[in-house]
Amino acid sequence: MAAKDENVRLLISLGIAGVMVAGILWLVSNFSAKTANQPKTPLRISPELNIPSSPEWMSKGEKILVTADKTAEKEAGINAFKSSDYGTAIINFQASLQKQRNDPESLIYLNNAKIGNSKALKVAVIAPIGTSLNEAQETLRGIAQAQEEVNISGGINGVPLQVEIASLNNVGQIEKIDTELVKDSSLLAVVGFGRNEELYRKNSLVRISPNSGRRSQDGQNQTQMLGDSKYVFNISPNRNIFTQALAEYIVKKQRRTNIVICRDSSSSNNQQTSNTERPNQEVVKEYSDLIAQFGGKVTSTECDLGAGNFSASNFISRATSDGAEAVLLIPRFTNINPVIDIAKENRGRLALFGSQQLYSARVLKFGQGDVKGMVVAVPWHRDANRNMSPGNSFAEKAAKLWGGEVSPRTATAYDAMQVIIAGLKEDSTRQGLQKVLSNENFSAMGATGKIQFTRSGDREGGVFLVKIEPCDPAKPCPSGTGYDFVLVQ
């Protein structure tokens, strides 16, 4: 009897369990049917895990900043890079470079894609892509060449170098770029022109400018006024070295004692406002003082290349009437047409001299025989250090990589990277890099020769003088214009 009662209780339990299971299945089915018809809520990542994207003007390979060099392959590489499909990105960037050999942005992105998600040492470059595209590309070629060479050789102590590009699209954006860069703790150094040196010092971030420093009215460099903890270094010698070299050459070597100076008051809104490209009354005063110091004088002839009513013929007429023997031309980088007009109108009457902005293929192309004999002060020339490494100089390697001659801006950007690379080999931290570069015994070898810095952070060393001469018809003309810049011996 007891066994029978036990069986009954077992059957009842099984029945109740079955009912409960059926009920649960019905509830699940009913809930699923309802939710299937409701819009799906996207998965949200918690703020702690959400990694913010970089600004639209900054890229390691996920954006095209230089649209002038856009190809279908480059766009495909960008899309693959954004999806972290680095293998596909590599293939497409390589294909794009087959079409656009001299596109430095693609070469930088290609090297970044080869790194992928691996450990890397990150450096940023500020390039004026939206304000002076030619200047930006010249700068990026120096950066890309240095990155390519160091990564091919095994990186920095075995770690590859990653480059991030920050595009300067207007002058008012400079401080925003500075602020964005210094807050990136993974960034070890910056190449390019910036405005707020104190900001870099406070955030222990080194910035290397490919250009020259500028002295204040009391003769001090701004970096000196910030104390010994300098974080900004200049690859080109201080600007007064350029002015001194050219002024001395004009008066003492060429024996021209009556000089007229042409400044340029045109707006700088369409270009990067850099210390080497701010021809104004301050620069005119620097040249005037030095010319007087060497025994010459500046005539009172007014010459403003940026004036809306500027007339080259009227200027030459007034200058010769005032007894001028030479004209010193200090244009803005983007405003060389008045210089060409003066050269054409001059017809050899006045000796021509110019600031480093005139070291340009555009001057050779449009000036031709009219600019023959013009002397310009520059930080680099392809023949300056060729003897240091015959057959393997920077100029020769650059010509092979880019398919043609490169400018001093490419050379100084390359040297900025060589300084950073040499420093990171000794210490790959922000503070450590600053200490290495500040050491009075620090030096690096670059396109412009041995690089060392003064206590103020300026480049030690001199400048080169070059003269425009016709190319030898029996030899290839590097510029392709029939004229070239040759070193003044």
C-alpha positions in Angstrom: 0.0 0.0 0.0 2.8 2.3 0.9 4.5 1.7 -2.5 1.2 2.5 -4.3 0.9 5.8 -2.5 4.5 6.6 -3.4 3.8 6.0 -7.1 0.8 8.3 -7.0 2.8 11.1 -5.4 5.5 10.7 -8.1 2.9 11.0 -10.9 1.4 14.1 -9.3 4.9 15.7 -9.0 5.7 14.9 -12.6 2.4 16.4 -13.8 3.0 19.7 -11.8 6.5 19.9 -13.2 5.2 19.4 -16.7 2.7 22.2 -16.3 5.4 24.6 -15.0 7.7 23.8 -17.9 4.9 24.4 -20.4 4.1 27.7 -18.7 7.7 28.9 -18.8 8.0 27.9 -22.5 4.8 29.9 -23.2 6.0 33.0 -21.4 9.4 32.9 -23.3 7.7 32.4 -26.6 5.3 35.2 -26.0 8.1 37.6 -24.8 10.2 36.8 -27.9 7.3 37.5 -30.2 6.7 40.9 -28.7 10.4 41.9 -28.6 10.9 40.8 -32.2 8.6 43.5 -33.4 10.3 46.2 -31.3 13.3 48.3 -32.5 16.6 46.9 -31.3 18.6 49.1 -29.0 22.2 49.4 -30.1 24.9 48.0 -27.8 26.4 50.9 -25.8 30.0 50.9 -24.7 30.5 52.4 -21.2 32.3 55.8 -21.2 35.3 54.1 -19.6 35.8 51.8 -22.6 34.9 54.3 -25.3 38.0 55.6 -27.1 37.3 59.0 -28.7 38.2 59.4 -32.3 40.8 62.0 -33.4 39.7 65.4 -34.7 38.9 65.7 -38.4 42.2 67.5 -39.1 44.4 64.7 -37.5 45.2 61.3 -39.0 47.5 58.2 -38.7 45.9 56.7 -41.8 42.2 56.8 -41.3 41.6 60.1 -43.2 42.8 61.7 -46.3 44.1 65.1 -45.4 46.0 65.9 -48.7 43.0 65.6 -51.1 45.2 66.8 -54.0 46.9 63.4 -54.0 43.7 61.3 -53.7 43.5 58.1 -55.7 41.0 55.3 -55.6 43.6 53.0 -54.1 44.4 55.6 -51.4 40.7 55.8 -50.5 40.5 52.0 -50.3 43.6 52.0 -48.1 42.0 54.6 -45.8 38.8 52.5 -45.5 40.8 49.4 -44.7 42.9 51.2 -42.1 39.8 52.5 -40.4 38.5 48.9 -40.2 41.9 47.7 -38.8 42.4 45.6 -41.9 46.0 46.6 -42.2 47.0 43.9 -44.7 44.5 45.4 -47.2 45.6 48.9 -46.3 49.2 48.1 -47.1 48.3 46.7 -50.5 46.2 49.7 -51.4 48.7 52.4 -50.1 51.5 50.6 -52.1 49.3 50.7 -55.2 48.5 54.4 -54.7 52.2 55.2 -54.4 52.7 53.5 -57.8 50.4 56.2 -59.2 51.6 59.1 -57.0 55.2 58.4 -56.3 55.8 61.7 -54.6 52.8 61.6 -52.2 54.3 61.6 -48.7 51.0 61.2 -46.9 50.5 57.8 -48.5 54.0 56.7 -47.6 53.4 57.7 -43.9 50.1 55.8 -43.9 51.8 52.8 -45.5 54.4 52.7 -42.7 51.7 53.1 -40.1 49.7 50.3 -41.6 52.7 48.0 -41.4 52.9 48.7 -37.7 49.1 48.0 -37.2 48.3 47.5 -33.6 51.8 46.6 -32.6 53.8 48.6 -30.1 55.2 51.8 -31.6 56.8 55.2 -30.7 54.5 58.0 -31.8 55.6 61.3 -33.2 53.3 64.0 -34.7 53.9 66.5 -37.5 52.1 69.8 -37.9 51.7 70.5 -41.6 50.0 73.5 -43.2 48.0 71.5 -45.6 45.1 73.9 -45.7 47.2 77.1 -45.7 50.2 76.3 -47.9 49.9 72.9 -49.6 53.3 73.0 -51.3 55.0 73.8 -48.0 53.1 71.0 -46.3 54.1 68.4 -48.9 57.7 69.5 -48.7 57.6 69.1 -45.0 55.8 65.7 -45.1 58.4 64.3 -47.6 61.2 64.9 -45.0 59.1 63.3 -42.3 58.1 60.3 -44.5 61.6 59.7 -45.7 63.0 59.6 -42.1 60.2 57.3 -40.9 60.8 55.0 -43.9 64.5 54.7 -43.3 64.4 54.1 -39.6 61.6 51.5 -39.8 63.3 49.6 -42.6 66.5 49.5 -40.5 64.6 47.9 -37.6 63.1 50.8 -35.8 64.3 52.6 -32.7 65.8 49.9 -30.5 63.6 47.4 -32.2 60.4 49.5 -31.9 58.9 51.1 -35.1 58.2 54.8 -35.5 54.5 55.8 -36.0 53.7 59.3 -37.4 50.4 61.2 -36.9 49.7 64.2 -39.2 48.0 67.3 -37.9 46.7 69.5 -40.7 46.9 73.3 -40.1 43.9 74.7 -42.0 44.0 78.3 -40.8 46.3 80.4 -38.6 43.7 80.6 -35.8 43.8 76.8 -35.4 47.4 76.7 -34.2 46.6 76.9 -30.5 43.9 74.2 -30.8 46.4 71.9 -32.4 49.0 72.6 -29.7 46.4 71.8 -27.0 45.2 68.6 -28.7 48.8 67.3 -29.1 50.1 68.0 -25.6 47.2 66.1 -24.0 48.0 62.9 -25.9 50.1 61.0 -23.4 51.2 58.5 -26.0 52.8 61.2 -28.1 56.6 61.6 -27.6 57.5 64.6 -29.8 56.1 67.0 -32.3 57.7 68.4 -35.5 56.4 71.7 -36.8 55.6 75.3 -36.0 53.6 76.0 -32.9 52.6 79.1 -31.0 52.5 78.3 -27.3 56.0 77.3 -26.2 55.0 77.5 -22.5 52.3 74.9 -23.2 54.8 72.4 -24.4 57.1 73.0 -21.5 54.3 72.5 -18.9 53.3 69.2 -20.6 56.9 68.0 -21.0 56.5 67.6 -24.7 59.4 68.3 -27.1 58.7 70.2 -30.3 61.2 70.5 -33.1 60.7 73.3 -35.5 62.3 72.8 -39.0 62.5 76.6 -39.2 64.5 79.3 -37.4 64.0 80.8 -34.0 63.6 84.5 -33.6 65.1 86.8 -31.1 63.1 89.3 -29.1 63.9 93.0 -28.9 66.3 92.5 -26.0 68.2 89.9 -28.0 66.9 86.8 -26.2 65.3 83.8 -27.8 61.8 83.1 -26.3 63.0 79.7 -25.2 65.8 81.4 -23.1 63.1 83.4 -21.3 61.4 80.2 -20.3 64.6 79.1 -18.4 66.8 76.1 -19.0 64.0 73.6 -19.3 63.6 74.1 -23.0 61.2 71.9 -24.9 61.3 73.7 -28.3 64.3 73.3 -30.6 65.0 74.9 -34.0 66.6 72.9 -36.8 67.6 76.0 -38.8 70.0 78.5 -37.3 68.6 81.6 -35.7 67.2 84.1 -38.2 69.8 86.7 -37.5 72.5 84.4 -38.8 70.7 84.3 -42.2 70.4 88.1 -42.2 74.0 88.6 -41.2 75.4 86.2 -43.8 73.5 87.9 -46.6 74.1 91.5 -45.5 77.8 90.8 -45.1 78.0 89.2 -48.6 76.2 92.1 -50.2 78.4 94.8 -48.7 81.8 93.2 -48.2 81.9 90.6 -51.0 79.9 92.2 -53.7 80.7 95.8 -52.6 77.2 97.1 -53.1 76.8 99.9 -50.6 73.5 101.5 -51.6 70.8 98.9 -51.2 67.0 99.1 -51.4 64.9 96.6 -49.5 61.6 95.3 -50.7 59.3 94.1 -47.9 55.9 92.4 -48.2 52.9 93.6 -46.2 50.4 91.2 -47.9 48.1 89.2 -45.6 49.4 86.0 -44.1 45.9 84.5 -43.8 46.7 82.1 -46.7 49.8 80.6 -45.3 51.5 79.3 -42.2 52.8 82.2 -40.0 56.3 80.9 -39.4 59.3 82.7 -38.1 61.2 82.4 -41.3 58.4 83.7 -43.4 57.2 86.9 -41.7 58.9 89.6 -43.9 57.8 92.9 -42.3 59.2 96.1 -40.9 61.0 94.1 -38.1 63.0 92.1 -40.7 63.7 95.3 -42.7 65.2 96.9 -39.6 67.4 93.9 -38.9 68.8 94.0 -42.4 69.2 97.8 -42.3 71.1 97.7 -39.1 73.5 94.9 -40.4 74.0 96.6 -43.7 75.0 99.8 -41.9 77.2 97.8 -39.6 79.2 96.4 -42.5 79.6 99.9 -44.1 76.6 100.1 -46.5 73.3 102.0 -46.3 69.7 101.4 -47.2 68.1 104.0 -49.5 64.8 105.6 -48.7 63.1 104.1 -51.8 59.7 102.6 -50.7 59.1 99.0 -51.9 56.2 97.0 -50.6 55.6 93.8 -52.7 52.2 93.4 -51.0 50.8 96.8 -51.9 47.8 96.6 -54.2 49.1 99.3 -56.5 52.7 98.0 -56.7 54.4 98.7 -60.0 57.7 97.0 -60.8 58.6 99.6 -63.5 57.9 102.5 -61.2 59.9 100.9 -58.4 63.0 100.3 -60.7 62.8 103.9 -61.9 62.7 105.3 -58.4 65.4 102.9 -57.1 67.9 103.8 -59.8 67.2 107.5 -59.4 68.0 107.2 -55.7 71.4 105.6 -56.5 70.6 102.1 -55.5 73.1 99.4 -56.6 71.2 96.4 -55.4 67.8 95.2 -54.3 67.1 92.9 -51.4 63.8 91.0 -51.9 62.0 89.7 -48.9 58.6 88.4 -50.2 56.1 86.1 -48.6 56.4 82.5 -49.7 53.0 82.7 -51.6 53.7 86.0 -53.2 56.6 85.7 -55.6 55.0 87.3 -58.7 56.1 90.8 -57.8 59.6 89.5 -57.4 59.5 88.1 -61.0 58.1 91.4 -62.2 61.0 93.3 -60.7 63.5 90.9 -62.2 62.0 91.2 -65.6 61.9 95.0 -65.4 65.3 95.3 -63.9 67.2 94.0 -67.0 70.4 93.6 -65.0 70.6 97.2 -63.7 70.5 96.3 -60.0 72.1 93.3 -58.4 69.5 90.9 -57.0 69.5 89.3 -53.5 66.8 87.4 -51.7 65.7 85.7 -48.5 65.3 82.0 -48.4 61.7 82.1 -49.5 63.1 82.5 -53.0 64.8 79.2 -53.0 62.1 77.7 -55.1 61.6 76.0 -58.4 58.9 78.5 -59.1 61.4 81.3 -59.2 63.6 79.3 -61.6 60.6 78.4 -63.8 59.0 81.8 -64.1 62.2 84.0 -63.7 64.5 82.2 -66.1 67.2 84.5 -67.4 65.8 87.5 -65.6 66.7 86.1 -62.2 70.2 84.9 -63.3 72.8 85.9 -60.7 70.3 86.3 -57.8 71.9 85.3 -54.5 69.8 83.7 -51.7 70.7 82.6 -48.2 69.4 79.0 -47.4 69.8 76.4 -44.6 70.6 73.6 -47.0 71.7 72.8 -50.6 71.9 69.4 -52.1 75.7 69.7 -52.7 76.5 71.1 -49.3 77.2 67.8 -47.6 77.5 65.5 -50.5 81.2 64.7 -49.7 80.2 63.3 -46.3 78.6 60.3 -47.9 79.5 60.0 -51.6 76.8 58.2 -53.6 74.5 57.9 -50.5 73.8 61.5 -49.5 70.4 62.7 -48.4 69.9 64.5 -51.7 70.6 61.4 -53.7 68.4 59.2 -51.5 65.6 61.8 -51.6 65.7 62.1 -55.4 65.5 58.3 -55.7 62.6 58.1 -53.3 60.5 61.0 -54.6 61.6 61.0 -58.3 63.1 64.5 -58.2 65.0 67.2 -56.3 63.7 68.2 -52.9 63.7 71.6 -51.1 65.5 72.9 -48.0 62.2 72.5 -46.2 62.2 68.7 -46.9 65.8 68.6 -45.6 65.1 70.4 -42.4 62.0 68.4 -41.7 64.1 65.2 -42.2 66.7 66.6 -39.8 64.0 67.3 -37.2 63.1 63.6 -37.3 66.8 62.6 -37.1 67.1 64.6 -33.9 64.0 62.9 -32.4 65.2 59.4 -33.5 68.6 59.9 -32.0 67.1 61.2 -28.8 64.6 58.4 -28.5 67.3 55.8 -29.0 68.7 57.0 -25.6 65.4 57.6 -23.8 61.9 56.9 -25.2 60.0 59.0 -22.6 58.8 62.6 -22.9 60.9 63.9 -20.1 63.9 61.7 -21.0 63.9 62.9 -24.6 64.0 66.5 -23.4 67.0 65.8 -21.1 68.8 64.1 -24.0 68.3 66.9 -26.4 69.2 69.5 -23.8 72.6 67.9 -23.1 75.3 70.1 -24.4 77.1 67.0 -25.8 74.1 65.9 -27.9 74.4 65.7 -31.6 72.8 64.0 -34.6 73.7 63.7 -38.3 71.2 64.8 -40.9 70.8 66.2 -44.4 72.3 69.5 -43.3 75.3 68.0 -41.5 76.0 67.7 -37.8 73.1 69.0 -35.7 73.8 70.5 -32.3 71.8 73.1 -30.3 72.8 76.2 -28.4 71.6 76.7 -24.8 68.6 78.6 -26.3 67.6 75.6 -28.4 68.7 77.2 -31.7 70.8 75.2 -34.2 74.5 75.8 -34.1 76.2 76.5 -37.4 76.0 78.7 -40.4 74.0 79.0 -43.6 74.7 78.6 -47.3 74.6 81.2 -50.0 73.4 80.0 -53.5 73.3 81.8 -56.8 71.0 81.2 -59.8 72.9 80.1 -62.8 72.1 78.5 -66.2 72.4 74.7 -66.2 75.2 73.1 -68.1 73.6 72.0 -71.4 75.8 68.9 -71.5 74.4 67.7 -68.1 70.9 67.0 -66.8 69.3 70.1 -65.2 68.1 69.1 -61.7 65.3 71.6 -61.7 64.2 70.9 -65.2 63.9 74.6 -65.9 67.2 75.4 -67.6 68.4 77.2 -64.4 69.5 76.1 -61.0 70.8 77.2 -57.6 74.5 76.6 -57.2 76.6 77.0 -54.1 78.5 80.2 -53.8 82.1 79.2 -53.1 
